[in-house]
Amino acid sequence: MNLEERVRSAVAALLHATGESQTRLADALGVTQAQVSRRQSGTAGWSLSDCEAVAAHYGIDPLDLLAGPTRAVEALPAARRRAPGRPPGGARITAVEGTVR
């Protein structure tokens, strides 16, 4: 796995581990969701400045991000992790109604 693939995998793993959407990450980075999508698909690359911003957003060291998905998720502060049973993307399951919000 080359470095670009490692960064894309690490970002995907962080999105999954936190339950964040690409839209939320884009908002935090000051870019559009389409720009995040292009970087994640490999059409565009994550710059070193982007990597620093992503790492800062998740509260990890940029070197942990560059090391790949396992290291990035291991470095993720517990407070940033998605609660068990909570669906990704910030949606919440309402027990009374049984719907996803």
C-alpha positions in Angstrom: 0.0 0.0 0.0 1.5 3.3 -1.0 1.3 6.5 1.1 -1.7 8.0 -0.8 -3.7 4.7 -0.3 -2.6 4.6 3.4 -3.9 8.2 4.0 -7.2 7.4 2.2 -7.6 4.3 4.2 -6.8 6.1 7.4 -9.4 8.8 6.7 -12.0 6.2 5.9 -11.3 4.4 9.1 -11.5 7.6 11.1 -14.8 8.5 9.5 -16.1 5.1 10.4 -14.7 5.0 13.9 -16.2 8.4 14.7 -19.5 8.0 12.8 -18.8 11.2 10.9 -19.9 11.8 7.3 -17.7 13.3 4.6 -19.8 16.4 4.8 -18.9 16.9 8.5 -15.3 16.4 7.8 -15.5 18.8 4.8 -17.1 21.4 7.1 -14.3 21.0 9.6 -11.6 21.4 6.9 -13.3 24.3 5.1 -13.8 22.4 1.8 -16.8 20.9 0.1 -18.0 17.3 0.5 -17.2 16.8 -3.2 -13.6 17.8 -2.6 -13.3 15.2 0.3 -15.0 12.6 -2.0 -12.4 13.3 -4.8 -9.5 12.9 -2.3 -11.0 9.7 -0.9 -11.6 8.2 -4.4 -8.0 9.1 -5.5 -9.1 11.5 -8.2 -7.3 14.2 -6.1 -4.7 13.8 -3.4 -4.5 14.7 0.3 -1.8 17.4 0.7 0.4 17.5 3.7 -1.5 20.5 4.9 -4.7 18.5 4.5 -3.2 15.7 6.5 -2.3 18.1 9.3 -5.8 19.5 9.3 -7.4 16.1 9.3 -5.2 14.9 12.1 -5.9 18.1 14.2 -9.7 17.6 13.6 -9.5 14.1 15.0 -7.0 15.0 17.8 -4.3 12.7 16.5 -0.7 13.3 15.4 -0.2 13.6 11.7 2.3 10.8 11.7 -0.4 8.5 13.1 -2.6 9.4 10.1 0.3 8.8 7.7 1.0 5.4 9.4 -2.3 4.0 8.2 -5.8 3.1 9.4 -4.9 0.9 12.3 -2.5 3.4 13.9 -4.9 6.3 13.2 -7.8 4.7 14.9 -5.7 3.5 17.8 -4.6 7.1 18.3 -8.1 8.4 18.2 -9.2 9.9 21.6 -11.9 7.8 23.3 -14.2 10.9 23.3 -14.1 11.1 19.5 -15.2 7.4 19.0 -18.7 6.6 17.9 -20.8 5.2 20.7 -21.4 1.4 20.3 -24.6 0.7 18.5 -24.9 4.2 17.1 -25.1 4.3 13.3 -22.5 6.1 11.3 -23.1 9.7 10.0 -24.4 11.0 13.3 -27.8 9.4 12.9 -29.6 8.3 16.1 -32.0 5.4 16.5 -35.1 6.5 18.4 -36.1 3.5 20.6 -39.7 4.8 21.0 -40.4 5.3 17.3 -37.9 2.8 16.0 -36.8 5.1 13.2 -33.4 6.5 12.3 -32.9 10.2 12.6 
